[in-house]
């Protein structure tokens, strides 16, 4: 393939100086700076690697949809197997296609409608246990709530007593991932010198033990349950007749736990923090919630809250839990605009940078839920759940849960920040750095 248009970007020396020794930890600010400096597309080099950050919707569509057959998961994404194994998040074709067909029925709309009733009941229980003026860590609280929801809806069991263990294990794994990803991390893993490797191993054993116990209990006492784990245990691929092994079940369960627990908790925390900083927006949302009929079926209730859903959408624009999507080209390919990539080029799509581009979002740092009324954001300029054949399977589950939690809590309390707003920490997900102390004010 002949050379295409030159992709601008910094040289090897600047990129290496900025990103080493642990590229992943420095990547969020670096990619945002490249987006500000170069706009639609930028290239940078590390020793032995060429990398691209694509910031234009047409290029993103190429990578995720129109030319998806030219891309596989990036090396960094493949390193996620340390955390979730070879589940939907990390697997390649044809395994991914088969697993998606098996898992997908657990997220059909009638299933989510059943899950939604549980989501609301558990949120009501959590709210009822709060006292006026009570102070607590909002991130820990939302993690506990979403973990309980995930266990009862996805795994059909109450393991709230293990919420702290799971949260601590996931945090250790996510922190370990930030050291493990990249060429130096690979070398350190190979020679047994990776920082925190003992903590990673202990966290993996803890998480695997909890999930293996869930699977073992369900196999020992099968029943006509409708939770995702029961459906996965009984499911087989219509085309191949394939059923999940225990290892595949564990990998998919870990993927569901990370995607259905940590990401939703982070989305809720950022939304509630932004609302605490913008009382006029919070007042509008609470007025809408108060006017809605909480006795409606969950889906009807959610659909009666358009402003609340815009609030959540805007919060996920500014703080997308899945802040980075990585792909690697398997052959030479041309992206929109005439930019040609050689085989084995890593392509980053960074929602954290993309969602803050003034080219698509006027006053991009402003928290403005009403911007979503204008319907002027191009397709693939907003990708909090990815896109194409690998778009997040749990998108409707996550949005339904987050909206129900916001509305159910909002009718009963507000959260007031105690101290400065949290800083962000970009691990596998975009989470608050440290605790988020708040005070509950009952309405």
LINQUIUR-V505418 format. One record per residue. N is the residue number from 0. RES is the residue in one small letter. D_FIRST is the distance of its C-alpha to the first C-alpha in whole Angstrom. Layout:
BEGIN
n,res,d_first
N,RES,D_FIRST
N,RES,D_FIRST
END
This chain:
BEGIN
n,res,d_first
0,x,0
1,x,4
2,x,7
3,x,9
4,x,12
5,x,14
6,x,16
7,x,19
8,x,22
9,x,24
10,x,24
11,x,24
12,x,28
13,x,29
14,x,27
15,x,28
16,x,32
17,x,32
18,x,31
19,x,32
20,x,34
21,x,34
22,x,30
23,x,31
24,x,35
25,x,33
26,x,30
27,x,32
28,x,33
29,x,30
30,x,28
31,x,30
32,x,30
33,x,27
34,x,27
35,x,30
36,x,28
37,x,25
38,x,25
39,x,22
40,x,20
41,x,20
42,x,19
43,x,21
44,x,21
45,x,23
46,x,24
47,x,21
48,x,20
49,x,17
50,x,19
51,x,18
52,x,21
53,x,20
54,x,23
55,x,22
56,x,24
57,x,21
58,x,18
59,x,21
60,x,21
61,x,17
62,x,18
63,x,21
64,x,21
65,x,19
66,x,16
67,x,18
68,x,17
69,x,14
70,x,17
71,x,20
72,x,23
73,x,22
74,x,24
75,x,27
76,x,27
77,x,28
78,x,30
79,x,32
80,x,33
81,x,36
82,x,38
83,x,37
84,x,36
85,x,33
86,x,34
87,x,33
88,x,31
89,x,30
90,x,29
91,x,26
92,x,25
93,x,27
94,x,30
95,x,30
96,x,30
97,x,33
98,x,35
99,x,34
100,x,36
101,x,39
102,x,39
103,x,38
104,x,42
105,x,43
106,x,42
107,x,43
108,x,45
109,x,48
110,x,48
111,x,47
112,x,50
113,x,52
114,x,50
115,x,51
116,x,55
117,x,55
118,x,52
119,x,55
120,x,58
121,x,57
122,x,56
123,x,60
124,x,61
125,x,59
126,x,60
127,x,64
128,x,64
129,x,63
130,x,66
131,x,66
132,x,65
133,x,64
134,x,61
135,x,58
136,x,55
137,x,53
138,x,50
139,x,52
140,x,54
141,x,50
142,x,49
143,x,52
144,x,52
145,x,49
146,x,49
147,x,52
148,x,51
149,x,48
150,x,50
151,x,53
152,x,50
153,x,47
154,x,49
155,x,53
156,x,55
157,x,56
158,x,55
159,x,56
160,x,58
161,x,55
162,x,53
163,x,53
164,x,52
165,x,49
166,x,48
167,x,49
168,x,47
169,x,44
170,x,44
171,x,44
172,x,41
173,x,39
174,x,40
175,x,39
176,x,36
177,x,35
178,x,36
179,x,35
180,x,31
181,x,29
182,x,28
183,x,32
184,x,33
185,x,32
186,x,34
187,x,37
188,x,37
189,x,36
190,x,39
191,x,41
192,x,42
193,x,40
194,x,42
195,x,44
196,x,43
197,x,47
198,x,47
199,x,43
200,x,45
201,x,48
202,x,46
203,x,44
204,x,48
205,x,49
206,x,47
207,x,46
208,x,50
209,x,51
210,x,48
211,x,49
212,x,53
213,x,52
214,x,50
215,x,53
216,x,56
217,x,54
218,x,54
219,x,57
220,x,58
221,x,56
222,x,57
223,x,56
224,x,54
225,x,51
226,x,50
227,x,46
228,x,47
229,x,49
230,x,47
231,x,44
232,x,47
233,x,48
234,x,44
235,x,42
236,x,39
237,x,40
238,x,37
239,x,38
240,x,41
241,x,40
242,x,42
243,x,41
244,x,43
245,x,45
246,x,42
247,x,40
248,x,42
249,x,43
250,x,39
251,x,39
252,x,42
253,x,41
254,x,38
255,x,40
256,x,43
257,x,40
258,x,39
259,x,42
260,x,44
261,x,43
262,x,40
263,x,43
264,x,45
265,x,43
266,x,42
267,x,46
268,x,47
269,x,45
270,x,46
271,x,50
272,x,49
273,x,48
274,x,51
275,x,53
276,x,52
277,x,52
278,x,55
279,x,55
280,x,52
281,x,54
282,x,57
283,x,55
284,x,53
285,x,57
286,x,58
287,x,56
288,x,56
289,x,60
290,x,60
291,x,58
292,x,60
293,x,59
294,x,61
295,x,58
296,x,56
297,x,53
298,x,51
299,x,53
300,x,54
301,x,50
302,x,49
303,x,52
304,x,51
305,x,48
306,x,49
307,x,49
308,x,46
309,x,44
310,x,46
311,x,44
312,x,40
313,x,41
314,x,42
315,x,39
316,x,37
317,x,38
318,x,38
319,x,36
320,x,37
321,x,33
322,x,32
323,x,29
324,x,26
325,x,23
326,x,20
327,x,18
328,x,14
329,x,14
330,x,10
331,x,7
332,x,8
333,x,9
334,x,13
335,x,15
336,x,15
337,x,12
338,x,11
339,x,8
340,x,9
341,x,9
342,x,11
343,x,15
344,x,15
345,x,18
346,x,18
347,x,22
348,x,24
349,x,27
350,x,30
351,x,32
352,x,30
353,x,29
354,x,32
355,x,34
356,x,31
357,x,34
358,x,31
359,x,32
360,x,35
361,x,38
362,x,40
363,x,38
364,x,40
365,x,43
366,x,44
367,x,44
368,x,44
369,x,45
370,x,42
371,x,41
372,x,43
373,x,41
374,x,38
375,x,36
376,x,33
377,x,30
378,x,29
379,x,27
380,x,28
381,x,31
382,x,30
383,x,33
384,x,32
385,x,29
386,x,27
387,x,26
388,x,27
389,x,28
390,x,30
391,x,33
392,x,35
393,x,38
394,x,38
395,x,41
396,x,43
397,x,42
398,x,43
399,x,46
400,x,47
401,x,46
402,x,48
403,x,51
404,x,51
405,x,51
406,x,54
407,x,56
408,x,56
409,x,56
410,x,60
411,x,61
412,x,60
413,x,58
414,x,57
415,x,58
416,x,56
417,x,58
418,x,56
419,x,53
420,x,50
421,x,48
422,x,45
423,x,41
424,x,40
425,x,36
426,x,36
427,x,35
428,x,37
429,x,38
430,x,41
431,x,44
432,x,45
433,x,49
434,x,51
435,x,52
436,x,55
437,x,57
438,x,60
439,x,61
440,x,63
441,x,64
442,x,65
END
